[in-house]
Amino acid sequence: MGAIIESDVTTGKPNQDVFSSTLQSLAATDRDIIAVTSDSRGSGKLVPFGQKYPKQIVEVGIAEQNLVGVAAGLASAGKKVFAVSPACFLTARALEQIKNDVAYSDNPVKLVGISAGVSYGALGSTHHSLHDFAVLRAINNITVVAPADNFETEQAVAQAAQLNQPFYLRFGKKPMPLLQPEGQGTFEFGKGRVIREGKDVAIIATGETVYPAVQAAEKLESDYGISATVVSMHTIKPLDYDLLAQLASTGQAIITVEEHSVYGGLGEACASFLFQNRYHNPFKIMGIPDEYTVTGSQADIFRHYGLSESGIAKTAVELLRG
């Protein structure tokens, strides 16, 4: 695959679209399903939901703190609430409300961060959410999930709706292909999904970085004869420590890949577990470095920071060569 189009997905649906259609299906048989948005009906793909179930959607306007407060109130009254807002604003402007009204008060709100990571691309750092894993990992009593494909998204939304606990679901805007054939594999919160098995290097990715990780694994095999495991670690918190220990015990090198700052996210969570449990595998965190982020499309930014097919493959080769 040429560099000009690598990681540019053209098949599948955006996970945000699948979130909306799944929520609509759930609402058809469950009047307790409520969507609360902060001027996000369009960007959250909730216009059809609102048209079909006008009594099950609440619009608060551009007021993220109010969004979380209203959602927490509805959840405390027994409603199954999905609070939808751009991830960059939801997890920054409303962080105090997430901590106190949702997590501390144990209100089972499903916080939905849309257009996450660098999905907004050219709008720049104000619209990037590269901090959400880090801040939410530091808050007690909240599960953090970033589905990688349409299957994981559908399962995550449906399962989250039935659980009586605080959740954060993170979605991007790009069409995402199925990582495995339809009907293959399972999805469970807190359990990483092994997409591909190998013996030389394990690439642990989350969200929309999983697909380029799969591409990189194919490139490593075809160009270098390197066998790579690829894991969709969709649940950032709680992390699948059993799977991580299993991978580390084989002695293979480990790379983590995330559409997030290199600080406080998937990579540091994995590193903390490995170091504290005396694993010494060759290890590398791939993410967005601590700098003013470049501006461009998501694919441009991925390529710039090495989160593309060729960038991940290059990192794997260098790590194995020592």
ChimeraX commands (.cxc) that place a marker at each C-alpha (Angstrom):
marker #1 position 0.00,0.00,0.00 radius 0.5
marker #1 position 1.49,3.32,-0.99 radius 0.5
marker #1 position 2.33,5.94,1.62 radius 0.5
marker #1 position -0.08,8.41,0.07 radius 0.5
marker #1 position -3.11,6.38,1.16 radius 0.5
marker #1 position -1.86,4.34,4.09 radius 0.5
marker #1 position -4.22,4.36,7.06 radius 0.5
marker #1 position -6.88,6.17,4.99 radius 0.5
marker #1 position -9.85,3.86,5.55 radius 0.5
marker #1 position -12.55,3.85,2.89 radius 0.5
marker #1 position -14.71,0.93,4.00 radius 0.5
marker #1 position -17.02,0.43,6.94 radius 0.5
marker #1 position -18.97,3.14,8.76 radius 0.5
marker #1 position -17.74,5.77,11.21 radius 0.5
marker #1 position -18.09,4.42,14.74 radius 0.5
marker #1 position -20.15,7.51,15.59 radius 0.5
marker #1 position -22.74,6.43,13.02 radius 0.5
marker #1 position -22.88,2.94,14.51 radius 0.5
marker #1 position -23.28,4.43,17.98 radius 0.5
marker #1 position -26.30,6.42,16.79 radius 0.5
marker #1 position -27.98,3.52,14.98 radius 0.5
marker #1 position -27.40,1.18,17.93 radius 0.5
marker #1 position -28.83,3.69,20.37 radius 0.5
marker #1 position -31.87,4.10,18.15 radius 0.5
marker #1 position -32.41,0.33,18.10 radius 0.5
marker #1 position -32.18,0.17,21.90 radius 0.5
marker #1 position -34.63,3.05,22.33 radius 0.5
marker #1 position -37.21,1.24,20.21 radius 0.5
marker #1 position -37.85,-1.21,23.04 radius 0.5
marker #1 position -36.61,0.75,26.05 radius 0.5
marker #1 position -38.21,4.11,26.88 radius 0.5
marker #1 position -35.62,4.67,29.60 radius 0.5
marker #1 position -32.92,5.23,26.97 radius 0.5
marker #1 position -32.25,8.98,26.95 radius 0.5
marker #1 position -29.77,10.97,24.85 radius 0.5
marker #1 position -28.57,14.31,26.23 radius 0.5
marker #1 position -26.55,16.52,23.91 radius 0.5
marker #1 position -24.69,19.82,24.06 radius 0.5
marker #1 position -25.49,21.20,20.61 radius 0.5
marker #1 position -24.29,17.85,19.25 radius 0.5
marker #1 position -27.30,16.37,17.44 radius 0.5
marker #1 position -25.63,16.82,14.07 radius 0.5
marker #1 position -22.04,15.95,14.96 radius 0.5
marker #1 position -23.24,13.09,17.17 radius 0.5
marker #1 position -25.43,11.72,14.35 radius 0.5
marker #1 position -28.47,11.99,16.61 radius 0.5
marker #1 position -30.84,13.88,14.30 radius 0.5
marker #1 position -32.67,10.66,13.26 radius 0.5
marker #1 position -32.85,9.61,16.92 radius 0.5
marker #1 position -34.42,12.92,17.90 radius 0.5
marker #1 position -36.91,12.78,15.06 radius 0.5
marker #1 position -38.02,9.27,15.97 radius 0.5
marker #1 position -37.92,9.62,19.76 radius 0.5
marker #1 position -38.44,13.34,20.53 radius 0.5
marker #1 position -39.36,12.57,24.16 radius 0.5
marker #1 position -36.10,10.68,24.69 radius 0.5
marker #1 position -33.63,13.40,23.78 radius 0.5
marker #1 position -32.61,16.52,25.71 radius 0.5
marker #1 position -30.69,19.43,24.16 radius 0.5
marker #1 position -28.85,21.68,26.61 radius 0.5
marker #1 position -26.96,23.84,24.10 radius 0.5
marker #1 position -23.25,24.61,24.29 radius 0.5
marker #1 position -23.07,23.95,28.03 radius 0.5
marker #1 position -21.05,20.83,28.78 radius 0.5
marker #1 position -21.14,21.21,32.56 radius 0.5
marker #1 position -24.91,21.46,32.42 radius 0.5
marker #1 position -24.95,18.45,30.09 radius 0.5
marker #1 position -23.29,16.25,32.70 radius 0.5
marker #1 position -25.40,17.63,35.54 radius 0.5
marker #1 position -28.67,16.99,33.69 radius 0.5
marker #1 position -27.48,13.52,32.65 radius 0.5
marker #1 position -26.55,12.68,36.25 radius 0.5
marker #1 position -29.96,13.83,37.46 radius 0.5
marker #1 position -31.78,11.68,34.92 radius 0.5
marker #1 position -29.58,8.69,35.72 radius 0.5
marker #1 position -30.30,9.09,39.44 radius 0.5
marker #1 position -33.99,8.76,38.54 radius 0.5
marker #1 position -33.44,5.44,36.80 radius 0.5
marker #1 position -32.92,6.54,33.20 radius 0.5
marker #1 position -30.26,4.99,30.95 radius 0.5
marker #1 position -28.53,8.17,29.90 radius 0.5
marker #1 position -26.02,8.74,27.10 radius 0.5
marker #1 position -24.47,12.22,27.38 radius 0.5
marker #1 position -23.04,13.14,23.98 radius 0.5
marker #1 position -20.50,15.89,23.31 radius 0.5
marker #1 position -17.15,16.38,21.52 radius 0.5
marker #1 position -14.57,14.57,23.62 radius 0.5
marker #1 position -12.26,17.58,23.78 radius 0.5
marker #1 position -14.92,19.67,25.55 radius 0.5
marker #1 position -16.72,16.96,27.51 radius 0.5
marker #1 position -13.60,15.80,29.36 radius 0.5
marker #1 position -12.13,19.25,29.94 radius 0.5
marker #1 position -14.92,21.75,30.53 radius 0.5
marker #1 position -17.06,19.30,32.48 radius 0.5
marker #1 position -14.34,17.38,34.31 radius 0.5
marker #1 position -15.48,18.52,37.75 radius 0.5
marker #1 position -19.04,17.40,37.02 radius 0.5
marker #1 position -17.79,14.06,35.69 radius 0.5
marker #1 position -15.78,13.55,38.87 radius 0.5
marker #1 position -18.44,14.65,41.36 radius 0.5
marker #1 position -21.87,14.26,39.73 radius 0.5
marker #1 position -21.14,11.00,37.91 radius 0.5
marker #1 position -18.23,9.03,39.37 radius 0.5
marker #1 position -18.24,10.16,43.00 radius 0.5
marker #1 position -22.05,10.08,43.15 radius 0.5
marker #1 position -22.11,6.70,41.38 radius 0.5
marker #1 position -24.61,7.83,38.74 radius 0.5
marker #1 position -24.56,5.41,35.78 radius 0.5
marker #1 position -24.18,8.01,33.05 radius 0.5
marker #1 position -22.71,6.87,29.75 radius 0.5
marker #1 position -20.46,9.77,28.73 radius 0.5
marker #1 position -19.92,9.70,24.97 radius 0.5
marker #1 position -16.91,11.60,23.67 radius 0.5
marker #1 position -17.39,12.05,19.92 radius 0.5
marker #1 position -14.85,13.24,17.32 radius 0.5
marker #1 position -12.14,12.13,19.73 radius 0.5
marker #1 position -8.37,12.19,19.46 radius 0.5
marker #1 position -7.38,14.24,16.42 radius 0.5
marker #1 position -10.60,13.60,14.49 radius 0.5
marker #1 position -11.16,17.33,14.14 radius 0.5
marker #1 position -7.70,17.53,12.53 radius 0.5
marker #1 position -7.38,20.93,10.92 radius 0.5
marker #1 position -9.27,22.71,13.74 radius 0.5
marker #1 position -6.12,22.31,15.81 radius 0.5
marker #1 position -5.23,21.62,19.42 radius 0.5
marker #1 position -8.29,23.33,20.92 radius 0.5
marker #1 position -10.40,20.58,19.33 radius 0.5
marker #1 position -8.07,17.64,19.97 radius 0.5
marker #1 position -8.75,15.32,22.92 radius 0.5
marker #1 position -5.34,13.94,23.80 radius 0.5
marker #1 position -5.88,14.14,27.55 radius 0.5
marker #1 position -9.10,12.20,28.15 radius 0.5
marker #1 position -7.61,8.79,28.96 radius 0.5
marker #1 position -5.19,10.38,31.40 radius 0.5
marker #1 position -7.69,12.46,33.36 radius 0.5
marker #1 position -10.38,9.79,33.49 radius 0.5
marker #1 position -7.94,7.05,34.51 radius 0.5
marker #1 position -7.20,9.18,37.57 radius 0.5
marker #1 position -10.87,9.31,38.62 radius 0.5
marker #1 position -12.27,6.44,40.67 radius 0.5
marker #1 position -15.38,4.53,39.55 radius 0.5
marker #1 position -15.47,5.06,35.80 radius 0.5
marker #1 position -14.84,2.63,32.96 radius 0.5
marker #1 position -13.01,3.98,29.91 radius 0.5
marker #1 position -13.61,2.35,26.52 radius 0.5
marker #1 position -12.41,3.23,23.00 radius 0.5
marker #1 position -13.89,0.82,20.41 radius 0.5
marker #1 position -11.82,0.15,17.31 radius 0.5
marker #1 position -14.37,-0.93,14.71 radius 0.5
marker #1 position -18.11,-1.13,14.05 radius 0.5
marker #1 position -18.48,-4.48,15.83 radius 0.5
marker #1 position -16.80,-3.25,19.00 radius 0.5
marker #1 position -18.86,-0.06,18.90 radius 0.5
marker #1 position -22.18,-1.85,18.58 radius 0.5
marker #1 position -21.29,-4.24,21.38 radius 0.5
marker #1 position -19.95,-1.48,23.64 radius 0.5
marker #1 position -23.08,0.66,23.33 radius 0.5
marker #1 position -25.49,-2.24,23.81 radius 0.5
marker #1 position -23.61,-3.66,26.79 radius 0.5
marker #1 position -23.03,-0.28,28.44 radius 0.5
marker #1 position -26.76,0.47,28.30 radius 0.5
marker #1 position -27.43,-2.56,30.50 radius 0.5
marker #1 position -24.78,-1.82,33.12 radius 0.5
marker #1 position -25.53,0.30,36.17 radius 0.5
marker #1 position -22.22,2.14,36.40 radius 0.5
marker #1 position -20.44,5.24,35.04 radius 0.5
marker #1 position -18.89,4.88,31.59 radius 0.5
marker #1 position -16.87,6.87,29.10 radius 0.5
marker #1 position -17.16,5.79,25.46 radius 0.5
marker #1 position -14.80,7.38,22.93 radius 0.5
marker #1 position -15.55,7.53,19.18 radius 0.5
marker #1 position -13.92,9.01,16.10 radius 0.5
marker #1 position -15.27,10.27,12.79 radius 0.5
marker #1 position -13.45,8.07,10.28 radius 0.5
marker #1 position -15.06,5.06,8.51 radius 0.5
marker #1 position -13.60,1.94,10.14 radius 0.5
marker #1 position -13.45,-1.56,8.63 radius 0.5
marker #1 position -14.20,-4.71,10.59 radius 0.5
marker #1 position -10.98,-6.02,12.09 radius 0.5
marker #1 position -12.18,-9.62,11.91 radius 0.5
marker #1 position -14.76,-11.35,9.70 radius 0.5
marker #1 position -18.33,-10.75,10.82 radius 0.5
marker #1 position -19.36,-13.18,13.55 radius 0.5
marker #1 position -15.76,-13.90,14.58 radius 0.5
marker #1 position -14.45,-12.94,17.99 radius 0.5
marker #1 position -16.11,-11.69,21.15 radius 0.5
marker #1 position -16.29,-8.39,23.01 radius 0.5
marker #1 position -16.14,-7.98,26.75 radius 0.5
marker #1 position -15.28,-4.92,28.80 radius 0.5
marker #1 position -11.90,-5.26,30.46 radius 0.5
marker #1 position -10.76,-8.00,28.07 radius 0.5
marker #1 position -8.44,-7.15,25.18 radius 0.5
marker #1 position -9.40,-8.54,21.78 radius 0.5
marker #1 position -6.60,-10.41,20.01 radius 0.5
marker #1 position -6.95,-9.57,16.32 radius 0.5
marker #1 position -3.83,-11.35,15.14 radius 0.5
marker #1 position -1.33,-13.68,16.81 radius 0.5
marker #1 position 2.44,-13.55,16.38 radius 0.5
marker #1 position 5.65,-14.38,18.23 radius 0.5
marker #1 position 8.15,-11.55,17.73 radius 0.5
marker #1 position 6.38,-8.37,18.75 radius 0.5
marker #1 position 3.03,-7.51,20.31 radius 0.5
marker #1 position 1.35,-4.30,19.12 radius 0.5
marker #1 position -1.26,-3.21,21.67 radius 0.5
marker #1 position -3.46,-0.46,20.23 radius 0.5
marker #1 position -6.76,1.18,21.05 radius 0.5
marker #1 position -9.52,2.97,19.15 radius 0.5
marker #1 position -8.75,4.09,15.63 radius 0.5
marker #1 position -5.04,3.21,15.90 radius 0.5
marker #1 position -5.84,-0.50,15.84 radius 0.5
marker #1 position -6.42,-0.58,12.09 radius 0.5
marker #1 position -3.01,0.92,11.18 radius 0.5
marker #1 position -1.50,-1.53,13.69 radius 0.5
marker #1 position -3.05,-4.40,11.72 radius 0.5
marker #1 position -1.68,-2.89,8.50 radius 0.5
marker #1 position 1.75,-2.59,10.12 radius 0.5
marker #1 position 1.65,-6.26,11.19 radius 0.5
marker #1 position 0.96,-7.28,7.60 radius 0.5
marker #1 position 3.83,-5.11,6.38 radius 0.5
marker #1 position 6.19,-6.53,9.00 radius 0.5
marker #1 position 5.40,-10.08,7.87 radius 0.5
marker #1 position 5.63,-9.41,4.13 radius 0.5
marker #1 position 8.67,-7.09,4.16 radius 0.5
marker #1 position 10.72,-8.30,7.13 radius 0.5
marker #1 position 9.50,-11.77,8.07 radius 0.5
marker #1 position 8.51,-10.46,11.49 radius 0.5
marker #1 position 5.53,-12.10,13.20 radius 0.5
marker #1 position 3.34,-9.62,15.11 radius 0.5
marker #1 position 0.49,-9.99,17.57 radius 0.5
marker #1 position -2.11,-7.23,17.36 radius 0.5
marker #1 position -4.43,-6.51,20.28 radius 0.5
marker #1 position -7.38,-4.14,20.34 radius 0.5
marker #1 position -7.17,-2.95,23.95 radius 0.5
marker #1 position -10.53,-1.26,23.75 radius 0.5
marker #1 position -10.90,-0.96,27.52 radius 0.5
marker #1 position -8.31,1.43,28.91 radius 0.5
marker #1 position -9.74,1.13,32.42 radius 0.5
marker #1 position -9.93,-1.52,33.76 radius 0.5
marker #1 position -6.97,-2.77,31.73 radius 0.5
marker #1 position -6.65,-6.44,30.82 radius 0.5
marker #1 position -3.68,-7.24,33.03 radius 0.5
marker #1 position -4.03,-11.00,32.47 radius 0.5
marker #1 position -3.57,-10.61,28.72 radius 0.5
marker #1 position -0.72,-8.15,29.22 radius 0.5
marker #1 position 1.07,-10.60,31.52 radius 0.5
marker #1 position 0.48,-13.42,29.05 radius 0.5
marker #1 position 2.04,-11.41,26.22 radius 0.5
marker #1 position 4.98,-10.28,28.36 radius 0.5
marker #1 position 5.70,-13.83,29.56 radius 0.5
marker #1 position 6.49,-14.88,25.97 radius 0.5
marker #1 position 9.43,-12.47,25.93 radius 0.5
marker #1 position 8.30,-10.66,22.78 radius 0.5
marker #1 position 8.78,-6.94,22.38 radius 0.5
marker #1 position 5.74,-4.78,23.19 radius 0.5
marker #1 position 4.57,-1.60,21.48 radius 0.5
marker #1 position 1.55,0.43,22.54 radius 0.5
marker #1 position -0.22,2.71,20.06 radius 0.5
marker #1 position -2.82,5.35,20.90 radius 0.5
marker #1 position -4.44,8.50,19.53 radius 0.5
marker #1 position -3.60,10.26,22.78 radius 0.5
marker #1 position -0.72,11.96,24.52 radius 0.5
marker #1 position 2.18,9.66,25.39 radius 0.5
marker #1 position 1.54,10.79,28.95 radius 0.5
marker #1 position -1.09,9.09,31.09 radius 0.5
marker #1 position -2.80,6.87,28.54 radius 0.5
marker #1 position -2.66,3.26,27.37 radius 0.5
marker #1 position 1.13,3.19,27.10 radius 0.5
marker #1 position 1.85,4.41,30.60 radius 0.5
marker #1 position -0.83,2.11,32.02 radius 0.5
marker #1 position 0.87,-0.87,30.38 radius 0.5
marker #1 position 4.36,0.30,31.37 radius 0.5
marker #1 position 3.33,0.70,35.00 radius 0.5
marker #1 position 1.97,-2.83,35.16 radius 0.5
marker #1 position 4.95,-4.39,33.39 radius 0.5
marker #1 position 7.61,-2.61,35.46 radius 0.5
marker #1 position 5.89,-3.21,38.79 radius 0.5
marker #1 position 5.55,-6.90,37.97 radius 0.5
marker #1 position 9.21,-7.26,36.93 radius 0.5
marker #1 position 8.72,-7.77,33.22 radius 0.5
marker #1 position 11.59,-6.41,31.15 radius 0.5
marker #1 position 10.43,-6.83,27.57 radius 0.5
marker #1 position 11.68,-4.32,24.98 radius 0.5
marker #1 position 8.97,-1.67,25.16 radius 0.5
marker #1 position 7.87,1.44,23.28 radius 0.5
marker #1 position 4.97,3.89,23.72 radius 0.5
marker #1 position 3.64,5.42,20.50 radius 0.5
marker #1 position 1.30,8.40,20.71 radius 0.5
marker #1 position 1.33,12.18,20.40 radius 0.5
marker #1 position 4.44,13.74,21.99 radius 0.5
marker #1 position 4.45,16.67,24.41 radius 0.5
marker #1 position 4.55,19.48,21.86 radius 0.5
marker #1 position 2.31,21.83,19.91 radius 0.5
marker #1 position 0.48,19.32,17.72 radius 0.5
marker #1 position 0.76,19.76,13.97 radius 0.5
marker #1 position -2.38,20.73,12.09 radius 0.5
marker #1 position -3.87,18.60,9.32 radius 0.5
marker #1 position -6.25,15.72,8.70 radius 0.5
marker #1 position -6.28,12.78,11.09 radius 0.5
marker #1 position -4.33,10.74,8.52 radius 0.5
marker #1 position -1.78,13.56,8.12 radius 0.5
marker #1 position -1.26,13.75,11.87 radius 0.5
marker #1 position -0.99,9.97,12.15 radius 0.5
marker #1 position 1.70,9.93,9.46 radius 0.5
marker #1 position 3.60,12.84,11.01 radius 0.5
marker #1 position 3.83,11.13,14.40 radius 0.5
marker #1 position 4.46,7.63,13.08 radius 0.5
marker #1 position 1.02,6.24,13.97 radius 0.5
marker #1 position 0.56,4.99,10.41 radius 0.5
marker #1 position 1.23,1.60,8.85 radius 0.5
marker #1 position 4.83,2.43,7.90 radius 0.5
marker #1 position 5.53,4.36,11.11 radius 0.5
marker #1 position 4.43,1.53,13.38 radius 0.5
marker #1 position 6.31,-1.04,11.28 radius 0.5
marker #1 position 9.48,1.09,11.38 radius 0.5
marker #1 position 9.25,1.41,15.15 radius 0.5
marker #1 position 8.82,-2.35,15.52 radius 0.5
marker #1 position 11.88,-3.08,13.39 radius 0.5
marker #1 position 14.02,-0.60,15.32 radius 0.5
marker #1 position 12.84,-1.96,18.67 radius 0.5
marker #1 position 13.66,-5.54,17.69 radius 0.5
marker #1 position 17.07,-4.54,16.37 radius 0.5
marker #1 position 17.85,-2.86,19.67 radius 0.5
marker link #1:1,2 radius 0.2
marker link #1:2,3 radius 0.2
marker link #1:3,4 radius 0.2
marker link #1:4,5 radius 0.2
marker link #1:5,6 radius 0.2
marker link #1:6,7 radius 0.2
marker link #1:7,8 radius 0.2
marker link #1:8,9 radius 0.2
marker link #1:9,10 radius 0.2
marker link #1:10,11 radius 0.2
marker link #1:11,12 radius 0.2
marker link #1:12,13 radius 0.2
marker link #1:13,14 radius 0.2
marker link #1:14,15 radius 0.2
marker link #1:15,16 radius 0.2
marker link #1:16,17 radius 0.2
marker link #1:17,18 radius 0.2
marker link #1:18,19 radius 0.2
marker link #1:19,20 radius 0.2
marker link #1:20,21 radius 0.2
marker link #1:21,22 radius 0.2
marker link #1:22,23 radius 0.2
marker link #1:23,24 radius 0.2
marker link #1:24,25 radius 0.2
marker link #1:25,26 radius 0.2
marker link #1:26,27 radius 0.2
marker link #1:27,28 radius 0.2
marker link #1:28,29 radius 0.2
marker link #1:29,30 radius 0.2
marker link #1:30,31 radius 0.2
marker link #1:31,32 radius 0.2
marker link #1:32,33 radius 0.2
marker link #1:33,34 radius 0.2
marker link #1:34,35 radius 0.2
marker link #1:35,36 radius 0.2
marker link #1:36,37 radius 0.2
marker link #1:37,38 radius 0.2
marker link #1:38,39 radius 0.2
marker link #1:39,40 radius 0.2
marker link #1:40,41 radius 0.2
marker link #1:41,42 radius 0.2
marker link #1:42,43 radius 0.2
marker link #1:43,44 radius 0.2
marker link #1:44,45 radius 0.2
marker link #1:45,46 radius 0.2
marker link #1:46,47 radius 0.2
marker link #1:47,48 radius 0.2
marker link #1:48,49 radius 0.2
marker link #1:49,50 radius 0.2
marker link #1:50,51 radius 0.2
marker link #1:51,52 radius 0.2
marker link #1:52,53 radius 0.2
marker link #1:53,54 radius 0.2
marker link #1:54,55 radius 0.2
marker link #1:55,56 radius 0.2
marker link #1:56,57 radius 0.2
marker link #1:57,58 radius 0.2
marker link #1:58,59 radius 0.2
marker link #1:59,60 radius 0.2
marker link #1:60,61 radius 0.2
marker link #1:61,62 radius 0.2
marker link #1:62,63 radius 0.2
marker link #1:63,64 radius 0.2
marker link #1:64,65 radius 0.2
marker link #1:65,66 radius 0.2
marker link #1:66,67 radius 0.2
marker link #1:67,68 radius 0.2
marker link #1:68,69 radius 0.2
marker link #1:69,70 radius 0.2
marker link #1:70,71 radius 0.2
marker link #1:71,72 radius 0.2
marker link #1:72,73 radius 0.2
marker link #1:73,74 radius 0.2
marker link #1:74,75 radius 0.2
marker link #1:75,76 radius 0.2
marker link #1:76,77 radius 0.2
marker link #1:77,78 radius 0.2
marker link #1:78,79 radius 0.2
marker link #1:79,80 radius 0.2
marker link #1:80,81 radius 0.2
marker link #1:81,82 radius 0.2
marker link #1:82,83 radius 0.2
marker link #1:83,84 radius 0.2
marker link #1:84,85 radius 0.2
marker link #1:85,86 radius 0.2
marker link #1:86,87 radius 0.2
marker link #1:87,88 radius 0.2
marker link #1:88,89 radius 0.2
marker link #1:89,90 radius 0.2
marker link #1:90,91 radius 0.2
marker link #1:91,92 radius 0.2
marker link #1:92,93 radius 0.2
marker link #1:93,94 radius 0.2
marker link #1:94,95 radius 0.2
marker link #1:95,96 radius 0.2
marker link #1:96,97 radius 0.2
marker link #1:97,98 radius 0.2
marker link #1:98,99 radius 0.2
marker link #1:99,100 radius 0.2
marker link #1:100,101 radius 0.2
marker link #1:101,102 radius 0.2
marker link #1:102,103 radius 0.2
marker link #1:103,104 radius 0.2
marker link #1:104,105 radius 0.2
marker link #1:105,106 radius 0.2
marker link #1:106,107 radius 0.2
marker link #1:107,108 radius 0.2
marker link #1:108,109 radius 0.2
marker link #1:109,110 radius 0.2
marker link #1:110,111 radius 0.2
marker link #1:111,112 radius 0.2
marker link #1:112,113 radius 0.2
marker link #1:113,114 radius 0.2
marker link #1:114,115 radius 0.2
marker link #1:115,116 radius 0.2
marker link #1:116,117 radius 0.2
marker link #1:117,118 radius 0.2
marker link #1:118,119 radius 0.2
marker link #1:119,120 radius 0.2
marker link #1:120,121 radius 0.2
marker link #1:121,122 radius 0.2
marker link #1:122,123 radius 0.2
marker link #1:123,124 radius 0.2
marker link #1:124,125 radius 0.2
marker link #1:125,126 radius 0.2
marker link #1:126,127 radius 0.2
marker link #1:127,128 radius 0.2
marker link #1:128,129 radius 0.2
marker link #1:129,130 radius 0.2
marker link #1:130,131 radius 0.2
marker link #1:131,132 radius 0.2
marker link #1:132,133 radius 0.2
marker link #1:133,134 radius 0.2
marker link #1:134,135 radius 0.2
marker link #1:135,136 radius 0.2
marker link #1:136,137 radius 0.2
marker link #1:137,138 radius 0.2
marker link #1:138,139 radius 0.2
marker link #1:139,140 radius 0.2
marker link #1:140,141 radius 0.2
marker link #1:141,142 radius 0.2
marker link #1:142,143 radius 0.2
marker link #1:143,144 radius 0.2
marker link #1:144,145 radius 0.2
marker link #1:145,146 radius 0.2
marker link #1:146,147 radius 0.2
marker link #1:147,148 radius 0.2
marker link #1:148,149 radius 0.2
marker link #1:149,150 radius 0.2
marker link #1:150,151 radius 0.2
marker link #1:151,152 radius 0.2
marker link #1:152,153 radius 0.2
marker link #1:153,154 radius 0.2
marker link #1:154,155 radius 0.2
marker link #1:155,156 radius 0.2
marker link #1:156,157 radius 0.2
marker link #1:157,158 radius 0.2
marker link #1:158,159 radius 0.2
marker link #1:159,160 radius 0.2
marker link #1:160,161 radius 0.2
marker link #1:161,162 radius 0.2
marker link #1:162,163 radius 0.2
marker link #1:163,164 radius 0.2
marker link #1:164,165 radius 0.2
marker link #1:165,166 radius 0.2
marker link #1:166,167 radius 0.2
marker link #1:167,168 radius 0.2
marker link #1:168,169 radius 0.2
marker link #1:169,170 radius 0.2
marker link #1:170,171 radius 0.2
marker link #1:171,172 radius 0.2
marker link #1:172,173 radius 0.2
marker link #1:173,174 radius 0.2
marker link #1:174,175 radius 0.2
marker link #1:175,176 radius 0.2
marker link #1:176,177 radius 0.2
marker link #1:177,178 radius 0.2
marker link #1:178,179 radius 0.2
marker link #1:179,180 radius 0.2
marker link #1:180,181 radius 0.2
marker link #1:181,182 radius 0.2
marker link #1:182,183 radius 0.2
marker link #1:183,184 radius 0.2
marker link #1:184,185 radius 0.2
marker link #1:185,186 radius 0.2
marker link #1:186,187 radius 0.2
marker link #1:187,188 radius 0.2
marker link #1:188,189 radius 0.2
marker link #1:189,190 radius 0.2
marker link #1:190,191 radius 0.2
marker link #1:191,192 radius 0.2
marker link #1:192,193 radius 0.2
marker link #1:193,194 radius 0.2
marker link #1:194,195 radius 0.2
marker link #1:195,196 radius 0.2
marker link #1:196,197 radius 0.2
marker link #1:197,198 radius 0.2
marker link #1:198,199 radius 0.2
marker link #1:199,200 radius 0.2
marker link #1:200,201 radius 0.2
marker link #1:201,202 radius 0.2
marker link #1:202,203 radius 0.2
marker link #1:203,204 radius 0.2
marker link #1:204,205 radius 0.2
marker link #1:205,206 radius 0.2
marker link #1:206,207 radius 0.2
marker link #1:207,208 radius 0.2
marker link #1:208,209 radius 0.2
marker link #1:209,210 radius 0.2
marker link #1:210,211 radius 0.2
marker link #1:211,212 radius 0.2
marker link #1:212,213 radius 0.2
marker link #1:213,214 radius 0.2
marker link #1:214,215 radius 0.2
marker link #1:215,216 radius 0.2
marker link #1:216,217 radius 0.2
marker link #1:217,218 radius 0.2
marker link #1:218,219 radius 0.2
marker link #1:219,220 radius 0.2
marker link #1:220,221 radius 0.2
marker link #1:221,222 radius 0.2
marker link #1:222,223 radius 0.2
marker link #1:223,224 radius 0.2
marker link #1:224,225 radius 0.2
marker link #1:225,226 radius 0.2
marker link #1:226,227 radius 0.2
marker link #1:227,228 radius 0.2
marker link #1:228,229 radius 0.2
marker link #1:229,230 radius 0.2
marker link #1:230,231 radius 0.2
marker link #1:231,232 radius 0.2
marker link #1:232,233 radius 0.2
marker link #1:233,234 radius 0.2
marker link #1:234,235 radius 0.2
marker link #1:235,236 radius 0.2
marker link #1:236,237 radius 0.2
marker link #1:237,238 radius 0.2
marker link #1:238,239 radius 0.2
marker link #1:239,240 radius 0.2
marker link #1:240,241 radius 0.2
marker link #1:241,242 radius 0.2
marker link #1:242,243 radius 0.2
marker link #1:243,244 radius 0.2
marker link #1:244,245 radius 0.2
marker link #1:245,246 radius 0.2
marker link #1:246,247 radius 0.2
marker link #1:247,248 radius 0.2
marker link #1:248,249 radius 0.2
marker link #1:249,250 radius 0.2
marker link #1:250,251 radius 0.2
marker link #1:251,252 radius 0.2
marker link #1:252,253 radius 0.2
marker link #1:253,254 radius 0.2
marker link #1:254,255 radius 0.2
marker link #1:255,256 radius 0.2
marker link #1:256,257 radius 0.2
marker link #1:257,258 radius 0.2
marker link #1:258,259 radius 0.2
marker link #1:259,260 radius 0.2
marker link #1:260,261 radius 0.2
marker link #1:261,262 radius 0.2
marker link #1:262,263 radius 0.2
marker link #1:263,264 radius 0.2
marker link #1:264,265 radius 0.2
marker link #1:265,266 radius 0.2
marker link #1:266,267 radius 0.2
marker link #1:267,268 radius 0.2
marker link #1:268,269 radius 0.2
marker link #1:269,270 radius 0.2
marker link #1:270,271 radius 0.2
marker link #1:271,272 radius 0.2
marker link #1:272,273 radius 0.2
marker link #1:273,274 radius 0.2
marker link #1:274,275 radius 0.2
marker link #1:275,276 radius 0.2
marker link #1:276,277 radius 0.2
marker link #1:277,278 radius 0.2
marker link #1:278,279 radius 0.2
marker link #1:279,280 radius 0.2
marker link #1:280,281 radius 0.2
marker link #1:281,282 radius 0.2
marker link #1:282,283 radius 0.2
marker link #1:283,284 radius 0.2
marker link #1:284,285 radius 0.2
marker link #1:285,286 radius 0.2
marker link #1:286,287 radius 0.2
marker link #1:287,288 radius 0.2
marker link #1:288,289 radius 0.2
marker link #1:289,290 radius 0.2
marker link #1:290,291 radius 0.2
marker link #1:291,292 radius 0.2
marker link #1:292,293 radius 0.2
marker link #1:293,294 radius 0.2
marker link #1:294,295 radius 0.2
marker link #1:295,296 radius 0.2
marker link #1:296,297 radius 0.2
marker link #1:297,298 radius 0.2
marker link #1:298,299 radius 0.2
marker link #1:299,300 radius 0.2
marker link #1:300,301 radius 0.2
marker link #1:301,302 radius 0.2
marker link #1:302,303 radius 0.2
marker link #1:303,304 radius 0.2
marker link #1:304,305 radius 0.2
marker link #1:305,306 radius 0.2
marker link #1:306,307 radius 0.2
marker link #1:307,308 radius 0.2
marker link #1:308,309 radius 0.2
marker link #1:309,310 radius 0.2
marker link #1:310,311 radius 0.2
marker link #1:311,312 radius 0.2
marker link #1:312,313 radius 0.2
marker link #1:313,314 radius 0.2
marker link #1:314,315 radius 0.2
marker link #1:315,316 radius 0.2
marker link #1:316,317 radius 0.2
marker link #1:317,318 radius 0.2
marker link #1:318,319 radius 0.2
marker link #1:319,320 radius 0.2
marker link #1:320,321 radius 0.2
marker link #1:321,322 radius 0.2
view
